[in-house]
Amino acid sequence: MDYLYSAHTNLKNGTAIAMANSDSATGGFSESVIITVWILFFAAFTLLAQWWLKNKTQGQLTRYMQIAVLASFTVWFALEVNLTLKEL
């Protein structure tokens, strides 16, 4: 959201959108705007996922679940290895 705010501020001020201005951005979007954007994003993502999943067979859903479990274990294992290596 900070990048969106910076780009909006740059457009309003007539400066380049990609200008590095992390120090000059003193304001920000209000908390209610941020929450509203995230709720809209979540709703859109949920509707898109529901639309995509409704056309899948039970076999495909079972396969996706197996892949999700395997991916979760892989990420967990990678995290544990990373944390262990940081302690060495």
C-alpha positions in Angstrom: 0.0 0.0 0.0 2.9 2.3 0.6 4.1 2.1 -3.0 0.5 2.8 -4.2 0.4 5.8 -2.0 3.8 7.0 -3.2 2.8 6.6 -6.8 -0.4 8.5 -6.2 1.4 11.3 -4.4 4.0 11.5 -7.2 1.2 11.8 -9.8 -0.5 14.5 -7.8 2.8 16.4 -7.5 3.8 16.0 -11.1 6.9 14.0 -10.4 8.0 10.7 -11.8 6.0 7.7 -10.6 9.1 5.5 -10.0 11.0 8.3 -8.1 12.6 7.0 -5.0 10.7 8.9 -2.3 10.4 6.6 0.7 11.7 9.5 2.9 9.4 12.1 1.4 6.1 10.1 1.9 5.0 11.3 5.2 1.3 10.4 4.9 -0.4 7.2 4.1 -3.8 5.7 3.5 -6.1 5.6 6.4 -6.6 2.3 8.2 -10.2 2.1 6.9 -9.0 2.4 3.3 -6.4 -0.3 3.8 -9.0 -2.6 5.4 -11.5 -2.0 2.7 -8.9 -2.8 0.0 -7.9 -6.0 1.7 -11.6 -7.1 2.1 -12.2 -6.4 -1.6 -9.1 -8.3 -2.5 -10.0 -11.2 -0.3 -13.6 -11.3 -1.7 -12.3 -11.2 -5.3 -9.8 -14.0 -4.6 -12.4 -16.1 -2.8 -14.9 -15.8 -5.7 -12.2 -16.5 -8.3 -11.1 -19.6 -6.3 -14.7 -20.8 -5.9 -15.4 -20.3 -9.6 -12.2 -22.3 -10.5 -12.9 -25.1 -8.0 -16.5 -25.7 -8.9 -15.5 -27.2 -12.3 -13.1 -29.7 -10.8 -13.8 -33.4 -10.3 -13.4 -35.2 -6.9 -10.3 -36.9 -8.2 -8.7 -33.6 -9.1 -9.6 -32.1 -5.7 -8.1 -35.1 -3.9 -4.9 -34.7 -6.0 -4.7 -30.9 -5.2 -5.1 -31.7 -1.5 -2.3 -34.2 -1.6 -0.1 -31.6 -3.4 -1.0 -29.0 -0.8 -0.1 -31.2 2.1 3.2 -32.2 0.5 3.9 -28.5 -0.3 3.2 -27.5 3.3 5.6 -30.2 4.7 8.2 -29.0 2.2 7.9 -25.4 3.3 7.9 -26.4 7.0 11.1 -28.5 6.4 12.8 -25.7 4.6 12.0 -23.3 7.4 13.4 -25.7 10.0 16.6 -26.2 8.0 16.9 -22.4 7.5 16.4 -21.7 11.3 18.9 -24.5 12.2 21.5 -23.2 9.8 21.1 -19.7 11.3 21.9 -21.1 14.7 25.2 -22.7 13.6 
